[in-house]
């Protein structure tokens, strides 16, 4: 029972992020001031984090919630473990 969730609304954000990354490349090519480059990198990282959070929220509210409502105990356990593993990866990445 695999749920498909669309994330098409995230594509506009990702295209903007892509443009920001190209801008950073150009800044480096132009030997721009380090602090300005770092500021732009932080902006990209923040934007990617927002996309990640939105997709995760949609996954929990859609895919996970539907599995928890389903009849399959195995599927419920699988989704719960999936979320726990993902949160563990988040925590490791942040430290």
C-alpha positions as CSV (number, residue, x, y, z in Angstrom):
1,X,0.0,0.0,0.0
2,X,2.3,2.7,-1.2
3,X,0.9,6.2,-1.1
4,X,1.9,8.7,-3.8
5,X,2.3,12.2,-2.7
6,X,2.9,15.0,-5.2
7,X,5.4,17.7,-4.4
8,X,4.9,19.8,-7.5
9,X,4.5,23.0,-5.5
10,X,8.1,22.5,-4.3
11,X,9.4,22.7,-7.9
12,X,9.1,26.5,-7.9
13,X,11.1,26.7,-4.7
14,X,13.7,24.3,-6.1
15,X,14.0,26.3,-9.3
16,X,14.7,29.4,-7.3
17,X,17.3,27.5,-5.2
18,X,18.9,26.3,-8.5
19,X,19.2,30.0,-9.6
20,X,20.7,30.9,-6.2
21,X,23.3,28.2,-6.6
22,X,24.2,29.4,-10.1
23,X,24.5,32.9,-8.5
24,X,26.9,31.5,-5.9
25,X,29.0,29.9,-8.7
26,X,29.1,33.3,-10.5
27,X,30.1,35.0,-7.3
28,X,33.0,32.6,-6.9
29,X,34.1,33.0,-10.5
30,X,34.0,36.8,-10.0
31,X,36.1,36.4,-6.8
32,X,33.4,38.2,-4.8
33,X,33.8,38.9,-1.1
34,X,33.8,35.7,1.1
35,X,31.1,36.9,3.5
36,X,28.8,37.7,0.6
37,X,29.3,34.2,-0.8
38,X,28.7,32.6,2.7
39,X,25.6,34.7,3.1
40,X,24.2,33.3,-0.1
41,X,25.2,29.8,0.8
42,X,23.3,30.2,4.1
43,X,20.3,31.4,2.1
44,X,20.3,28.3,-0.1
45,X,20.7,26.0,2.9
46,X,17.7,27.7,4.6
47,X,15.6,27.4,1.5
48,X,16.5,23.7,1.1
49,X,15.6,23.2,4.7
50,X,12.2,24.7,4.1
51,X,11.6,22.4,1.2
52,X,12.7,19.4,3.3
53,X,10.4,20.4,6.1
54,X,7.4,20.9,3.8
55,X,7.9,17.5,2.2
56,X,8.4,15.8,5.5
57,X,5.2,17.4,6.9
58,X,3.3,16.3,3.8
59,X,4.6,12.8,4.2
60,X,3.5,12.6,7.9
61,X,0.1,14.1,7.2
62,X,-0.5,12.0,4.1
63,X,1.5,8.8,3.8
64,X,2.0,8.1,7.5
65,X,-1.4,9.1,8.6
66,X,-3.1,6.9,6.0
67,X,-0.9,4.0,7.0
68,X,-1.8,4.5,10.7
69,X,-5.5,4.4,9.7
70,X,-5.1,1.2,7.7
71,X,-5.8,-2.3,8.8
72,X,-2.2,-3.6,8.3
73,X,-0.2,-3.7,11.6
74,X,2.9,-4.4,9.5
75,X,2.4,-1.3,7.4
76,X,1.8,0.9,10.5
77,X,5.0,-0.4,12.1
78,X,6.9,0.1,8.9
79,X,5.8,3.7,8.6
80,X,6.5,4.4,12.3
81,X,10.0,3.0,12.0
82,X,10.6,4.9,8.7
83,X,9.8,8.2,10.5
84,X,12.0,7.3,13.5
85,X,14.9,6.4,11.2
86,X,14.5,9.7,9.3
87,X,14.4,11.7,12.5
88,X,17.6,9.9,13.7
89,X,19.2,10.9,10.4
90,X,18.1,14.5,10.9
91,X,19.6,14.6,14.4
92,X,22.9,13.1,13.2
93,X,23.2,15.6,10.3
94,X,22.6,18.5,12.7
95,X,25.3,17.5,15.1
